[in-house]
Amino acid sequence: MEKQKKIMVVDDDPVILKYLVNIFNNNGYHTCEAQNGVEAMEVLVQENPDLITLDIQMPEEYGPRFFRRISKDPRYTQIPVIVISGVSGRHLAINRAVASLAKPFDPEQLIGIVKNTIG
């Protein structure tokens, strides 16, 4: 049996965080979560997820800074990132993201992107 894929959800809004975790769990994915870039780095090291969904505006450390940090680390450069943010111009913030979705997003569209990216 194939190992369940793991998605790390990074968002400072607990409502969005829970919503995303539920969407992924209901579609057969494992999840781990973080509420800012600093926490996300710790979770990333512990969990080694297959994909990351990343908010842009967060306290402590915002999304693009976290993304730059993982981009410089050879252990994590291959992990695909989906940006989910309410910020306009979000596609400019992280140019290597596999997709950028605006909040509120369509969960079906999100799952479609995830399935195309990691199966």
N, C-alpha and C positions, 0 to 999 in steps of 0.2 A: 504493500500500500504506500502511496506517495505521501511524503511528509507534508503536513499542512504548512502553507506559506504564512509568514509572519509579517504583519504590517505595523509599523510604529506611527502612531498618530501624535502630532505635535501641534497643540493649539492651547492658547491661554484661556479660552472660553469653555468652562466646564460643560455647558449645555451642548456645544458643538462637538466637544471631545467625546462625550457619551454617545451622541448621535452617530458619529463616525464609527466608534467602536462597535455599536450595535449593528450598523450596516455591514461592516466587515465580518463580524461574528456570525450574523445571519446568512452570510454567503460563504461560510466555511473557512474563513481565515482566522488564524490566531492574531491577537493584537497585544501591543504594549503601548504605553502612553507617556507623554511628558507635556508639561505646561509652559516650558520656555526652552531656549537654546542651551542653557547651562544644564538643566535637568536632562534634556534630550541627549546630550553628549554622554552622560552617565548611563542612560538607558541603552543607548546605541552600543556601547562597549559590552554591557551585560547581555543584551538580547540578540545582537547581530541580525536585524530584521532583513527581509527580502525586499521591502519597499518602505518608503517614508512619505507620509502626507505632512505638509509643512505650511503653517500659517506664516504670514509675513510680519505682522505687527504683534510683538509680544514683549512683556517686561523682561528684565534681566539681560537677555540677549535675543535680538530679533532674528527672524528667519534667514535673511541673506547672509548674515554673519556666521550663523551656524552652518549654513550650506558651504560657505567658503572654507570653514574649518574642516569639514568632512571631505571636501574636494581635494584638499592637500594631503589627506591621509590615504595611502595606497590600499589599506584594508577596506575603505568605505567608498572609494571612487566609483565602484560598479553598481552601488545601490541606487535604483531609480527613485526620483523624487517627484511627487505631484504637489504642486502649490495649490492650496485652497485658502483664498483670502478675500476679504472685503475691500482691499486696497486697490484703487485703480492703478494701472501701469504695473500690475503685479508680474506680467510676463517679462518686463524689463529687469525686474529685481533678480531673478534667477533664470538665466538664459539656457541653462542645461537641463531644466526640468522637463520631464516627459510630457507634462501637461500643466496648464494653469486654469483652475476653475474659480469662478466668482461665487461668493456667498450671496444669496442662498444658491446652492448647487442642486443639480438633478442627481439623486442617488443612483439611478439606472445608468446615467452617463458615466459617473464615477466608477461603478463596478465594471462597466465595459472597458474603461481605460485600464483598470487594474488587471482584469483578465487578459487583455491584449499584452500587458507588460510583463506579468509574472505567472500567468496561467491560473 
